[in-house]
Amino acid sequence: MEEKKIGFVSNYFGKISVAAIEITDGTVSVGDTLHFLGHTTDFESTVHSMQIEHKSVTEAKKGDSVGVKVPEKVRERDKVYKIVAD
């Protein structure tokens, strides 16, 4: 499986397990699988829903800041990759 860097974690909201992701390249859609990678972070998660400014969206593009629910803790500056089929 190939991975493409799409952005980084800019914030993490622990009580609701949501990562704020700054999209720096490409797009993210509901259904995509993301790989979170950092100093102590390394897991994959499928995007089931995401929000921009508290409004549900199905796609985010370069320049957007999007909130995504994650199953594990992430940290600021963790890198985010989108897994793309070969």
C-alpha positions in Angstrom: 0.0 0.0 0.0 1.2 3.4 -0.9 1.0 6.4 1.4 0.7 10.1 0.5 1.4 12.8 3.1 -1.7 15.0 3.4 -1.0 17.1 6.5 -0.4 17.1 10.2 -2.2 17.2 13.5 -2.6 20.7 14.8 -4.6 19.9 17.9 -6.1 17.0 19.8 -9.3 17.1 21.9 -9.0 14.2 24.3 -12.4 14.2 25.9 -14.1 13.6 22.5 -11.1 11.8 20.8 -11.0 14.3 17.9 -7.9 15.2 15.9 -7.7 18.6 14.2 -5.8 18.0 10.9 -4.3 20.8 8.8 -4.5 19.6 5.2 -1.3 20.7 3.4 -1.6 18.5 0.3 -4.2 16.6 -1.6 -7.7 15.8 -0.3 -9.4 13.6 2.4 -12.8 12.1 1.9 -15.1 10.1 4.2 -14.2 6.4 3.8 -10.4 7.1 3.3 -7.9 5.4 5.6 -5.5 7.6 7.3 -2.1 6.7 8.9 -1.1 8.8 11.9 2.7 8.8 12.5 4.7 10.5 15.2 7.3 10.0 17.9 4.9 7.8 19.9 2.0 7.5 17.5 1.6 4.9 14.8 -1.8 3.7 13.8 -4.3 3.6 10.9 -7.9 4.8 11.1 -10.8 5.0 8.6 -12.6 8.4 8.3 -16.2 7.8 9.2 -17.1 11.5 9.5 -15.4 14.8 9.6 -16.2 18.4 10.3 -15.0 21.9 9.3 -16.1 24.6 11.7 -18.7 22.3 13.4 -20.3 21.5 10.0 -20.2 17.9 8.6 -18.4 17.6 5.3 -17.6 14.7 3.0 -14.4 16.0 1.6 -11.6 18.4 2.7 -8.9 19.9 0.5 -5.6 21.6 0.8 -5.8 24.6 3.2 -8.7 23.2 5.2 -8.6 22.4 8.9 -10.7 19.4 9.6 -11.8 17.5 12.7 -11.7 13.7 12.6 -12.6 11.2 15.3 -9.7 9.0 16.1 -9.5 5.7 18.1 -6.2 6.5 19.8 -4.4 9.6 21.2 -2.5 11.7 18.7 -0.2 14.6 19.4 0.4 18.0 17.8 2.8 17.8 14.8 2.1 14.1 14.2 2.2 13.5 10.4 -0.9 12.3 8.6 -0.8 10.1 5.5 -3.6 8.9 3.3 -3.3 5.3 2.2 -4.0 4.9 -1.5 -4.4 1.7 -3.4 -1.6 0.8 -5.7 
